[in-house]
């Protein structure tokens, strides 16, 4: 059984679970929607529904997220579903709160083109910070994250590729319904959001995967391996070696994970063997099942 988190750690998670969605809500209702910028995922769909039908953006986001959360729960289990539900509900509530307080008019006069650009920039930064802070609690904000994780668990495609495709469709729909200029600004906002999400969640700005090398005793390998495959839906390879100092047999498990699963993997290792030796390196190009197909990397541009 996993050890409960210390009180200060849980308090920090609760604080981040308020601050993160608040940042995302300010970005969505204070910058994106007043400037007709769709962004991606449920946030973008919420913006489109707001302008087409007058539906509150937060409510629209919730209508999209609840079926997706139930679907994700069916695939990954109730723990995943609860964490995703909490994150997505908080973001929706904060979006509605900020939207109602500002009447979705935002903080800038969006009749000025420069202010639309500023909305894309500051909205993208705030959205990325909000998503990153929310992810640090172990939750996520739903939307395209759920779709991409489910698809990547069933087919040999990367989470990032699916997420990009889903968000691209949402942004293109925004261009159709809300205009070409907001769509172009949305691309800027999404780029900034992705960079800030990685920076806040990982501590540095990169969207590459990580190669994790775990050196542990032979009896710990099965439990770590089972946790990796069942919780993260990833695989790995075990190598046998010998410690130079102890001259005892040691085993090394190598696992490749996307950035957003690194923290969960380290938590698994810490729980199963807190004395394990772990080092992490950048995996700048990951090819094969669950990531980019090798033939795609060989394809001529």
C-alpha positions as CSV (number, residue, x, y, z in Angstrom):
1,X,0.0,0.0,0.0
2,X,1.3,3.4,-0.9
3,X,2.2,5.7,1.9
4,X,0.0,8.8,2.4
5,X,1.4,12.1,1.4
6,X,2.7,14.4,4.1
7,X,0.2,17.1,5.2
8,X,2.3,19.9,3.6
9,X,2.4,18.0,0.3
10,X,-1.3,17.6,0.3
11,X,-1.9,21.2,1.2
12,X,0.4,22.2,-1.7
13,X,-1.6,20.0,-4.1
14,X,-4.9,21.6,-2.9
15,X,-3.4,25.1,-3.4
16,X,-2.2,24.2,-6.9
17,X,-5.6,22.7,-7.7
18,X,-7.1,26.1,-7.1
19,X,-4.4,28.3,-8.5
20,X,-3.8,26.2,-11.7
21,X,-7.5,26.1,-12.8
22,X,-7.8,29.8,-11.8
23,X,-5.0,30.7,-14.2
24,X,-6.6,28.6,-17.0
25,X,-10.0,30.2,-16.3
26,X,-8.6,33.7,-16.5
27,X,-6.9,32.7,-19.8
28,X,-10.0,31.3,-21.3
29,X,-12.7,33.7,-20.1
30,X,-10.4,36.8,-19.7
31,X,-8.3,36.6,-22.8
32,X,-9.3,33.9,-25.3
33,X,-13.1,34.2,-25.5
34,X,-13.3,38.0,-25.6
35,X,-10.8,38.0,-28.5
36,X,-12.7,35.1,-30.2
37,X,-9.6,32.9,-29.9
38,X,-10.5,29.2,-29.7
39,X,-7.4,27.6,-28.4
40,X,-7.6,23.8,-28.4
41,X,-9.6,21.0,-26.8
42,X,-12.6,21.6,-24.6
43,X,-11.7,25.2,-24.0
44,X,-11.8,26.0,-27.8
45,X,-15.1,24.1,-28.2
46,X,-16.5,26.1,-25.3
47,X,-15.5,29.3,-27.0
48,X,-17.2,28.2,-30.2
49,X,-20.4,27.2,-28.4
50,X,-20.4,30.5,-26.5
51,X,-20.5,32.5,-29.8
52,X,-22.8,30.2,-31.7
53,X,-25.4,29.5,-29.1
54,X,-24.7,31.9,-26.1
55,X,-23.9,28.9,-23.9
56,X,-21.7,29.7,-20.9
57,X,-18.1,28.7,-21.8
58,X,-17.5,26.8,-18.5
59,X,-20.8,24.8,-18.9
60,X,-19.9,24.0,-22.5
61,X,-16.5,22.7,-21.4
62,X,-18.1,20.5,-18.8
63,X,-20.5,19.1,-21.4
64,X,-17.6,18.0,-23.5
65,X,-15.4,16.8,-20.6
66,X,-17.9,14.6,-18.7
67,X,-18.4,12.0,-21.5
68,X,-14.7,12.0,-22.2
69,X,-13.9,11.5,-18.5
70,X,-16.3,8.5,-18.3
71,X,-14.7,7.1,-21.5
72,X,-11.2,7.6,-20.0
73,X,-12.3,5.9,-16.8
74,X,-13.5,2.9,-18.7
75,X,-10.1,2.5,-20.4
76,X,-7.7,3.5,-17.6
77,X,-9.6,2.9,-14.4
78,X,-11.4,4.9,-11.7
79,X,-8.3,6.5,-10.3
80,X,-7.5,8.1,-13.6
81,X,-11.1,9.2,-14.0
82,X,-11.3,10.8,-10.5
83,X,-8.1,12.8,-11.1
84,X,-9.2,13.9,-14.5
85,X,-12.7,14.8,-13.3
86,X,-11.4,17.0,-10.5
87,X,-9.0,18.9,-12.8
88,X,-11.6,19.4,-15.6
89,X,-14.4,20.4,-13.2
90,X,-12.1,23.0,-11.5
91,X,-11.1,24.5,-14.8
92,X,-14.7,24.7,-15.9
93,X,-15.8,26.3,-12.6
94,X,-13.1,28.9,-12.7
95,X,-13.8,29.7,-16.3
96,X,-17.5,30.3,-15.5
97,X,-16.6,32.3,-12.4
98,X,-14.2,34.6,-14.3
99,X,-16.6,34.8,-17.3
100,X,-19.6,35.8,-15.1
101,X,-17.5,38.4,-13.2
102,X,-16.2,40.0,-16.4
103,X,-19.3,39.3,-18.5
104,X,-16.9,37.6,-20.9
105,X,-15.6,41.1,-21.9
106,X,-12.1,40.4,-20.8
107,X,-9.4,42.8,-19.7
108,X,-8.5,44.4,-23.0
109,X,-10.4,46.3,-25.7
110,X,-10.3,43.6,-28.4
111,X,-11.6,46.1,-31.0
112,X,-7.9,47.0,-31.3
113,X,-5.9,44.4,-33.2
114,X,-2.9,44.8,-31.0
115,X,-5.0,43.8,-28.0
116,X,-6.1,40.6,-29.8
117,X,-2.4,39.8,-30.2
118,X,-1.8,40.5,-26.5
119,X,-4.8,38.3,-25.6
120,X,-3.2,35.5,-27.6
121,X,0.2,36.0,-25.9
122,X,-1.0,36.5,-22.3
123,X,-3.8,34.0,-22.6
124,X,-1.4,31.4,-24.0
125,X,1.1,32.0,-21.1
126,X,-1.6,31.8,-18.4
127,X,-3.2,28.8,-20.0
128,X,0.1,26.9,-20.0
129,X,0.9,27.9,-16.5
130,X,-2.6,26.8,-15.3
131,X,-2.4,23.4,-17.1
132,X,1.1,22.8,-15.8
133,X,0.2,23.6,-12.2
134,X,-2.9,21.4,-12.4
135,X,-0.8,18.5,-13.8
136,X,1.7,18.8,-11.0
137,X,-1.1,17.7,-8.6
138,X,-1.5,14.5,-10.6
139,X,-4.7,15.7,-12.3
140,X,-5.2,16.9,-15.9
141,X,-7.7,19.3,-17.5
142,X,-9.4,16.7,-19.7
143,X,-10.4,17.5,-23.3
144,X,-7.9,16.5,-25.9
145,X,-5.6,15.0,-23.2
146,X,-8.1,12.2,-22.6
147,X,-8.6,11.5,-26.3
148,X,-4.9,11.5,-27.1
149,X,-4.1,9.1,-24.1
150,X,-6.9,6.7,-25.1
151,X,-5.9,6.6,-28.8
152,X,-2.2,6.3,-28.0
153,X,-2.9,3.3,-25.7
154,X,-4.7,1.5,-28.5
155,X,-2.7,2.4,-31.6
156,X,1.0,2.9,-32.4
157,X,0.8,6.7,-32.3
158,X,2.2,9.2,-29.9
159,X,0.2,11.2,-27.4
160,X,1.6,14.4,-28.8
161,X,0.6,13.6,-32.3
162,X,-3.0,12.8,-31.4
163,X,-3.3,15.8,-29.2
164,X,-1.9,18.1,-31.9
165,X,-4.4,16.6,-34.5
166,X,-7.4,17.1,-32.2
167,X,-6.4,20.6,-31.3
168,X,-5.8,21.4,-34.9
169,X,-9.4,20.3,-35.8
170,X,-10.8,22.5,-33.0
171,X,-8.7,25.5,-34.1
172,X,-9.8,25.0,-37.8
173,X,-13.4,24.9,-36.6
174,X,-12.8,28.2,-34.8
175,X,-11.5,29.6,-38.1
176,X,-14.6,28.5,-39.9
177,X,-17.1,29.9,-37.3
178,X,-15.2,32.8,-35.8
179,X,-13.0,34.0,-38.5
180,X,-9.5,33.5,-40.0
181,X,-7.7,36.2,-38.0
182,X,-8.7,34.7,-34.6
183,X,-7.6,31.3,-35.8
184,X,-4.1,32.6,-36.6
185,X,-3.9,34.2,-33.2
186,X,-5.1,30.9,-31.7
187,X,-2.1,29.1,-33.2
188,X,0.2,31.6,-31.4
189,X,-1.7,31.0,-28.1
190,X,-1.5,27.2,-28.4
191,X,2.3,27.3,-29.1
192,X,2.9,29.5,-26.0
193,X,0.5,27.3,-23.9
194,X,2.4,24.1,-24.8
195,X,5.8,25.6,-24.0
196,X,4.6,27.0,-20.7
197,X,2.9,23.7,-19.7
198,X,6.1,21.9,-20.3
199,X,8.2,24.5,-18.4
200,X,5.9,24.6,-15.4
201,X,5.2,20.9,-15.2
202,X,8.7,19.6,-15.9
203,X,10.7,22.6,-14.7
204,X,12.2,23.2,-18.1
205,X,10.8,23.9,-21.6
206,X,11.0,20.8,-23.8
207,X,8.4,18.6,-25.4
208,X,10.7,15.6,-25.8
209,X,10.3,12.2,-24.1
210,X,12.5,10.9,-21.4
211,X,14.7,7.8,-21.2
212,X,14.6,6.5,-17.6
213,X,17.2,4.0,-16.4
214,X,16.3,2.2,-13.2
215,X,19.0,0.2,-11.4
216,X,17.5,-2.1,-8.7
217,X,17.6,-5.6,-7.3
218,X,16.2,-8.6,-9.2
219,X,13.3,-9.1,-6.7
220,X,12.1,-5.5,-7.3
221,X,12.0,-5.7,-11.1
222,X,8.6,-7.6,-11.4
223,X,6.7,-5.2,-9.2
224,X,8.1,-2.1,-10.9
225,X,7.4,-3.6,-14.3
226,X,3.8,-4.5,-13.4
227,X,3.2,-1.0,-12.1
228,X,4.7,0.6,-15.3
229,X,2.6,-1.5,-17.6
230,X,-0.7,-1.3,-15.7
231,X,-0.6,2.4,-14.6
232,X,1.4,4.1,-17.3
233,X,0.5,1.6,-20.2
234,X,4.2,1.6,-21.1
235,X,6.8,-1.1,-21.6
236,X,10.5,-1.4,-21.1
237,X,13.6,-3.6,-21.3
238,X,15.5,-5.3,-18.5
239,X,19.3,-5.7,-18.6
240,X,21.4,-7.8,-16.3
241,X,24.8,-6.5,-15.1
242,X,27.2,-6.4,-12.2
243,X,28.0,-3.6,-9.7
244,X,31.6,-2.5,-10.0
245,X,31.9,-1.8,-6.2
246,X,29.8,-4.6,-4.8
247,X,30.4,-7.1,-7.5
248,X,26.8,-8.2,-7.0
249,X,24.3,-8.8,-9.8
250,X,22.2,-5.7,-10.6
251,X,19.4,-5.3,-13.0
252,X,18.6,-2.2,-15.1
253,X,15.1,-1.5,-16.4
254,X,14.9,1.1,-19.2
255,X,11.6,2.8,-19.8
256,X,10.8,5.6,-22.4
257,X,8.0,7.9,-21.3
258,X,6.5,11.2,-22.5
259,X,7.4,14.1,-20.2
260,X,3.9,14.1,-18.6
261,X,4.4,10.6,-17.3
262,X,7.9,11.1,-15.8
263,X,6.7,12.1,-12.3
264,X,4.3,9.2,-12.2
265,X,7.1,6.8,-13.1
266,X,9.4,8.2,-10.4
267,X,6.6,7.8,-7.9
268,X,6.3,4.1,-8.8
269,X,10.0,3.5,-8.4
270,X,10.1,5.4,-5.1
271,X,7.2,3.3,-3.8
272,X,8.6,-0.1,-4.9
273,X,12.3,0.6,-4.2
274,X,13.2,3.9,-2.6
275,X,16.9,2.9,-2.7
276,X,17.0,2.3,-6.5
277,X,19.5,4.3,-8.6
278,X,17.7,6.2,-11.3
279,X,19.0,8.6,-14.0
280,X,17.0,10.3,-16.7
281,X,18.1,11.5,-20.1
282,X,16.4,13.3,-23.0
283,X,15.1,11.1,-25.8
284,X,15.0,13.5,-28.7
285,X,13.5,11.1,-31.2
286,X,11.4,8.1,-30.0
287,X,10.3,5.7,-32.7
288,X,8.2,2.6,-32.4
289,X,5.0,1.4,-30.8
290,X,3.3,4.1,-28.7
291,X,5.4,6.8,-30.3
292,X,6.2,7.9,-33.8
293,X,6.3,5.0,-36.3
294,X,9.8,4.3,-37.7
295,X,8.5,4.5,-41.3
296,X,7.3,8.0,-40.7
297,X,10.7,9.1,-39.6
298,X,12.2,7.6,-42.8
299,X,9.6,9.2,-45.1
300,X,10.9,11.7,-47.5
301,X,9.6,15.2,-47.0
